[in-house]
Amino acid sequence: MKDIVMEKDQKKVFAKFNDLALGRRDITKHSSKDLPKYSYAVNEFVSVFHPSQMEVVVTKIVEENENTKSFWIKREDGESMPPFQAGSYITLEVHTNGRIYKRPYTISSDTDSLKEYRITIQEEKNGIVSHYMCYDCKENDKFTVYGPFGHFHYSMIRDSSDIICLAGGSGITGVRSMIFDLLKSKKVSSIALVYGTKTVNDILWKKEFDELAKKNKNFKVTYLLSEEKRDDYPYGLMDEELLRSLNLEGKTFFVSGPVAMYQALNEIFIKLDIPNKFIRHEEFRDPLETDEEEIYELTIHQKGNVTVIPCKSSETLVQSMEEGRFSAPVHCTVGVCGYCRSKLLSGTVKTDTSALRKKDVDLKYIHPCVTYPLSDVEIELP
């Protein structure tokens, strides 16, 4: 008897839902096809502080050394640049050779100077975009940029009030912004900077750092040269002896530079028993080196469209998309931000999955910006 009552109650509930669905269909059928125009305050707030993209113009170019230049950019619409955390980067879209390239560049300017951003670019070997910017870009040139993005920044909740910055080469860009921001805001008690370059001429903003050290007793800077021996500068690479001299107890480390520097420092951190929770990295990637280059086919599914382009075993899938004149969805280019996260439908690839969740790996998701083909490949882009 109880089961019969429950069955009747269930039928009543189902009937009500069916009537509700029919009523909604009738309302939808007779409703206007014009979408309502709503303006939510939170959406307006987000559009100001984190626009999806910005059209910018280059206002000034300064040669920092023989292979590095700084570029000041401002919005074409006259609005302020979005606020950013020191250490963040933007993605610069460059059109050259009939192709579209997107590359991340760390903001090297101060966080309170939002009229313009400054990005500092060092020419890289075989770097298409860095070569274009250093030799072909002129004042008043216009670009599209995305961001700011990034996780390489200081947190008062997470990090120590005493920090050590280890920067190599162009890795100084985000560190420079971070140092000036932290000292100005007095968020930290002390900062020690070890800045490694090949020669004295490669040191960026030396005058700024030296003046900052003179004015602030809580900031110390050490310049380390790896290819020029001089009596007034330490010579060599960042090693265990150098790190031990910095008084490491209770410090948080911010590391930014080439991959070889990361690998060497990680081994030293292990020897010194420094846990990973005290180490922050700005992500860099070295290109894959291969003796033989194979040519495959890359099939791309996106929003119902299918595109087939050639891909090389020596290039990431994103690089192949760029060469194939396909606008790739990418921001960081080092497999961290997840913006290009795509489904691998078929094929064999070599990929750095360190930033992917285990479930993503199991479900065959990849980051095309750090994935190389080992056969014909088929993917579905976001």
N, C-alpha and C positions, 0 to 999 in steps of 0.2 A: 504493500500500500504506500509506504514511504517513497519507494522508487517511482511509482506512478505520479505522485505529487511533484517530485523533483523534475520529472520529465515534462510535466505540464508547465512548471515555472520556467524551465529552459526554453520551451517553445514560445512563451510570452515574451521573454527577453529577446530571442531571435526575431520575433515579429516586430518588436519596437525598433530594433536595429535596422531591419529591412525597410520599415516605414521612414526612418530617419534618412537612410541612403536614398530612397526614392525622392524624398523631399529635397535633398541637396542637389540631386541631378536636375530636378525641375528648376530650382533656383539658378543653377549654373547655366542651364539651357537658355534661360531668358535674361541672363545678366549681360552687361556691356562687355564688348571685346577690348575696350580700352583699359589698360592697366592703371590702377590708381597711382597717383604721384605722391608718395610720402617722403618727408624729409625728417629723419631722426637725428636728434642732437648727437648721439654717440657716433653715427656714421659721418657727420660733418667733422666731429673731433678727430676721428681716425684719418679722414682724408687730409687733414692739415698736418698731423703728426707722423703719418706714415702713408703717403700717397702711393698708389700702385706703380706709377712711373712719373718721371719729370722730364720736361724738355729744358735743356740747359745750354748756356753759351759760355765759351772760354773767355775770361776777361783778362787774364795775365798768365804769362809763361816765364819761368825763371830757370836758368841752367844752374843746377846745384853742383855738378861736376861733369866730366867729359862724357859720361854715359847715363846721367840721371837728370830729369827735369821735373819741376813742380808746376802744376796746372791749377789755376783758380777758376772755379765754375760757379755760375749763379743761374737761378731760374729765369727763363724767358718771360714768364708772366709777372715778374717783379715780386713775387711772394718770397718769404723767408724759406731757407732750406730747413728740412725737418730736424728737430732736436735729435741728437745721437749720443750714445755712450762711447766714451773714449776707447778706441780699439776696434770700432765698427768699420765696416767696409760698404762700398756701393758697387753695383755692377754697371759697367760702362759698355754701351752698345756702339760698335764702330762699324761703319759701312766702308769697305775698301775692296778692290779687285772684284767687284760685283758680288761680294759675299757679305754676310752679316756675322760679326764676331761679338761675343759677350765675355768680358773679363772682369774679375773682382779687383778692386784697388782700395786699400785701406785709407781712411780719411786721416790726413796728417795735421790738420788744423785744430785749433782749440774748440772745445765744445760750446763755448759761449759766443763764438763768432759765426752766426747763422746767416749773415748776409750772403756769404760765399762758403764753399768748401774748398779745401786744398787737397789734391791727391798728388802723390809723388811717385813717378814711374821710372824704373831703371830698365834700360834696354836689355832684353834677354837674348841669348843665343837662339837663333831661329824663331824668335818671338815676333809673329806677324803684327799683333796689336801694339806691343811695346815699341817696335821699330817705327810703325806708322805715327804713334804719338810723339816720339822723340824727334822725328825728322820731317814729318809732313803736316802735323797739326799746327794751326796758326790761331792767333787771337781772333775772336768773333766766330770761330767754327762752332757748329751746333751739334749736340749729341742728345741721345736719350739715356737716362740713367734710372736704375731701380735701387730701392733701399731707403735708408741704411739697414744693414743686416749684421749678424755676427754674435758670437758668444764669448769672444776674447775680451773680457772687461773685468774690472775690479768690483767685488761685492763686499760691502761692510759686514754683511751677515755671515758670509762664507769664508772670507780671506783674512789673513793676519793684518795688523796695522803696520807691520814691518815687512817690506817686500823687496825682492831681488829681481831685477829685469836683466835677462840674458838675451841680447839682440845680435844678429849677424847680418851684415849686408843691408839690403833693402827692408829687412825685417824690423828695422828701427822705426818705420813710419807710424804704425799703430802704437808702439811703445812711447814714442815722442809725445803723441797726443795724450796718452794715459799719464805720463809723468807730470806734465804741466797741469793737467786737470786735477790730479790728486794733491799736488802741492798747493795749488791755488785754493782748493776747497777744504784743505786741511783734514782730509779723510784718513790719512795715514800718518804714522809717526816718523818713519824713515824709508828712504828709497836708495838702493844701491844699483847702479847701472853698469854692466859690463858690455861694452859695445865692440864687437869684432869686425874688422874690415881687412882688406888685403894691404892697402897702403894708407898713408895719412891723407892723401887727396881723396880717398873714398869715404872719409868720415863726413856724414851729413850733419848740419846744424851744430858743428863743434863750438862755434862762438856762443850759441844759445846755451848749450849744456855747460860750458865753462862759466859763463856769467851766472847761471842758475846755481851752480855749485858754490860760487863765491858768496852769493846772497843768502843761501839757505844751508844752514849747518846740517840739516836732515837729509841732504841729497849729496851723494858721492858718485863720481863717474870714473871709470877706468876704460881707456882705449887699448885695444889689443890688436896688434898687426900680425898678419900671417905670412906676408910676402915681402916685407920691407923691414930691415933691421936698423933701428935707431936707438941711441943711448937713452933718449927721454921717453921711450914707449916700451911696454912689455912686448915680447915677441912670441908668437906661437899660436896654439889653439886653446880653447877653453878646456881645462883639464881638472883633475881631482884636486891638485895642489891649489889651483886658483880658487876653486869653490870653497875649499876649507878655510881659506884666508878671509872669507866674507862673514864669518860668524853665522852659521846656518840655523841655529836653534830658534824654533818658533816662526820661521819665515815662510812666506808664500812666494813661489817662483813663477814669473811670467816669461815664457820662452818664445821667441819669434825669430825665424831665420830659415836657412836651407835645411833640407831633410837630413843631410849628412851630419849637421850640427845637432839635430834632434836625436839622432841615433847614438851619437857619442855621449851626449848629456844624459840620455836615459840610462845608459850603462853606469855612468858615474852616480846618478841618483840611487840606483840599486845598491851600489857599493857603500854609499853613505847612509843607507836605510831611510831614505826620504820617501814617504808614501805618496802615491799618485794624487791623493786628495789635496796635497799642497802644491801641485804643479799645474799650471795653465799653459796650453799650447795654442798659438795661432797656426791654423792648419796650412801646410804647404805640401805640394806633391812634385816629385821629379818625374819626367816623362819616362815611359818604358823604353829600355834599350834592347834592341833585337838585331841579330845578325842577318836574318832573312825576313823579307817582307812579303806577305801573302795578300792577295786581293780577294775579297769576298763580296757578297751582296747583303745589304741591310734593308730589310722591309719594315716600314714604319706605318703603324696604324694610329690614327689620331682623329677623333671626332667624325668617324665614318669615312675618312679619306685614307687611301693607301698610297704610299710613296716608296719607290725602290731606288736606292742609290748605292754606288760602290763604297766599300769600307776597307781600310787597311789594318793589318794586324799590328802595325806600329803606331796607330792612332786610336784615341778613344772614340767611342761611338759619337760623342758630341762633336769632336773634331771632324769626323767624317761627315756629319750633318752640315757643318759649316762649309766644308769643301764642296758638298753637293748642293749648296745654296738653299739649304733647308734651315729655317729659323728654329733653333733648338731652345727648349725651355730650360734655362740654366741660370744660376746666380753665382754660387761659390766656386764651381769647377774643381772642387777637391773632395766631393762626396760627403759633405757634412750637412749642408742645409736641407737636403731632401727635396728640393724643388723639382728636380728632374726625375724623381723616383718613378720607375717604369716597370711594366710587366714583361718578363722574358717569355715569349710564346714558344720559341724554338731556337735551337742552335747552342753552341758551346762558347763560353766566354771566360776571360780572365778578369776578375774584378776585385777591387779592394772593398770588402764588405764590413770594414771595421765600424762604420757609422750606421749600418743597417741592423734593425732588430732581428732576433733569431727567427721570429715568425715570418718576417719579410723574406729572409733567406729561404726558409722552408717553402714559402709560396712562390718562389722564383721571381722576386722583385730585385731590381738592380738600380744602381745610379750610373746612367750612361756617361757621365762626365769622368768617371774613373774606371770604365769598363772597356776592355779590348776584345775584339772578335777573334775566335780561333776557328771559325767556320762561318757559313752563311748564317745570318742572325735575323730573327723576326721579333719585334718588340711592339708594345702598345704604350704610347706616350700619354701623360696626363692631359 
